[in-house]
Amino acid sequence: METITDRLPPLKNKEFNDEALIPVMGAFNELRLYYEKGEEYLNKDKTIQEWMNRDTSLDTLLERNDPPENVRCLTCLSLCTASDKNIYSEDSRDRVLFMFDCPRGCLPRRAFFEDGQDWKLKDQLCIKCQSVMDVKNSRFINNIVTVSICTKCGHVEEDSFDLSPKEEELDELFETDRHRFCLSEKEGREYAQSKIQVEQMGRLSNEWKEKEKHKFDFDALALIKRITILELETLLVPLCEKQG
């Protein structure tokens, strides 16, 4: 198996192994992370505005659409009520998905898009033989239990979804991660200034290379004498008089 050292040029009189590369790769990753953080800082305002525009667009989509009417339970034929609506995004398309509940608590629940199209759950495939599984849902107060049985090999999977209200969990590492993966305002300004300086140096380097490439032309141009109108007149008048 190819290792990191296999892709590096050999060093004379030194043994180079993966363990010796660890600090080098660590420094490289930190440098790469710094530049990625810097670019994200420069694009921060643009990114925030894109998020705001996206949220506004989705909020408008939710407000402008009402749930379909006369949706009935497939089990008892009772008239269902719309209990929730969310944005459903698929294939770069945003749609409003309405969830309907049976007043008698029958399962499965029904779901429709804003245009009345029935939403159907995709077939669940067995992780062992990739055959279609038979899925059954059961509700116990605030808990929905889903049991999936493979119709071919008999593999069983069980999952549960808790509907009870939950308190928002605080991310204890938020500040640590923010310090590690984000630049402060001071660091961001320093990065922006350094990037401008690097770009200026790059342009100067390109200009120097261009002059070196066309050195003969520039040297020839420097030998051309530039004269004023008065000097031109002094040169031309005697010639014109001589030629009549």
N, C-alpha and C positions, 0 to 999 in steps of 0.2 A: 504494500500500500504506500502511495506517495505521501511524504511528510512535507512540512514547511521547508525543511533544510534542503530537500531535493530540488527546490526551485530557486535556490540561492547560489551565487558563484562561490567556488571553493576559496577558502582562506589559507594562505601559506603558513605553515608551521603552527596552525591552531586547529583545535577540534571545535566544531560548531554543532550543537545539538538543539533539540526543541526546548530544553530547559533553559539554555542560555538566551533563547529568543523571547522568553516570557516578558522580561522588563521592556524589551524593544517593542514588542507588539502592544504592550500596555501603554507605552508612551505614544505610539502611533494612533491607537484608538482614542486616547484622550485628545490628541491634536485634531483628529477627524471629528470628534464630538464637539469640540470648540467651534469649528467652522460651521457645523450643522446648526448649532445653537445660534451662532451669529446670523446666519441666513434667515432662520426662523424669527429672530428679533427684528431684522429689517423688514420682513413681510408681516409683522404682527398686526399692524393696523389694517392691512388689506385682508388678512385672514379673518379678523374679528368682524369686519364689514361683510364679508362673504357669509359668515355664520349668521349674522343678523338678518341679512337678506333672505337666507334660506329659511330661517325660523318664521319670518314674516310671511313668506310665500306659503309655508305649510299651515300656518294659523289661518290664513285667508281661505285655503282649500278646505279646512275643517269647518269654518264658519259658513261657507256658501253651500254646503251639501247637507241634505236632510236624509234620514233613513228611509228605505223602501217600506211600503205599507203592506198589510195583509200577509205577513210572514207567519206560517203555522208550523207547529211542532210536527216532526215526522213520526213521532211515537203515538201521541194522543190527539193530534190535530188541533190542539188549543192555539189560540192566537198569541204569538210571542211578542215580547216587548224588547225594544232596543235598549241594551244596558250599557253599551260602551261603543266608542268609535275611536279609531286610531289611523295613523298614516301607514299604509302598506306600500313599501318600495320594492320594486322588482324590475330588472332589465332597464334601469335608469328611468323608470316611470313611477310617479307618485299617485296613489289612489287612496280614497277613504274607505276603510273597512269597518262595517257595523256588526257588532256581535248581538245576537238575540238570545234571550232566555225564555224557557218554557215556564209558565206560572206554577206548574206542578213539579218543576225540578227535573224534568226528563233530560237525558243526555243521549247523544251529543248535542251541544249547542249548535245553532246555525249562524252563518256569517254571509253577508252580502256586501258587494261594492256599491258605490253611490249610483251606478247605472243599472242596478238590479241584478247584476251577474252573481250567480251563486259561487261562493268560495269553497273549494274542495281541497281537503288535506291530501298532499301527495302520499303515495304508497310508501310505507316504511319497509325497508329491506333488511333482511336478516344479515347480521355481521359475519355469520359463518358460511352461509350458502347463497346469499344474495337473493333469496326467494322473498315473495311478498308475505308480510306478517299480518295476522289477524289481530286488530287492535280493539280493545274494549275499555271504556271509561266508566268509573264509578265515583260518585261523590259522597263524601262523608262530612257533613257540616261545611267547614271551610277548607276541606282537603279533597283534591281530585286525584284519584289513583288510576294510572293507565297501565294495563297489562297487555303486552304484545307477545303473541305466540306464533312461531314460524309454522307455516302450513306444510312445510316439507320435512325439516329436520327436528321440529319440536322445540327449538331453542326458545327460552322464555326471558323476557326483559320486563322489569317493573319500574315505574317511575311515579313520583307524586309531586303535586304542585300545591303549595300552601297559599290559600287565598286570604288568610288573616292579615290584618294591618301589621306592618313592621316598622320599627324605628330605623331611621337612616343611620347606617354605620359610618363612623368617621375613619378616614384613612390616616392612620398614625404616622405613616411615612410621607405624607403629602409635602410638608415643608422640606424634608430631606431631599425628596425627589425633585422638588421645584428648584432648590439650590443647585442640584447636580445637573439638571437638564435644561435650565433656563438661565439666561443672562440677566443681571440686574440692569437698571437704567444706566448706571455709570459704565458697566462693562459693555453694554450695548452701544453706547456712544463711542467708546474707545474702539470697538470693533468696526463701527461704521467709518471712523476716521482712518483707521489703519487700512481698510479696504480701499478708500479713496487714494491713499498714498501708494498702495500697490498698483492700482490701475494707472496712476500717473507715471510711475516708474515703467510700467509695461508700455505705455504710449511712447515715452522717451526712448526706450529700448528699440521699439519698432521704427521710430524715426531715424535712429542711429543706423540700424540695419539697412534702411532704405537708402540713406546717404552713402553707406559703404557700397551698396549694390550699384548705385549710379554715380560713383565717385568721379569718373571721367567726365560725365555730363556737367556735374556741379563745378568741377575745376575749369572746364571750358567756359561755362557761363560766367565764372568769376573774372575771366580775362577780358570779357567784353567791356569796352569803355562806355560808360554812361555819361552823356553830355546834356547840357541845358539847351533851351531854345536859342539863347544868345550865342552859345558856342556853335550850335548847328548853323545859325545864320552866318557867322564868321567864316565857316568852312564852305558853305554853299555859294555865297554871293560872288566870290572871285571866280569860281568855276562857272557859274551861270553867265557872268560878264564875258568870260573868255570864249564861251560857246555862242555868244550873241543872244 
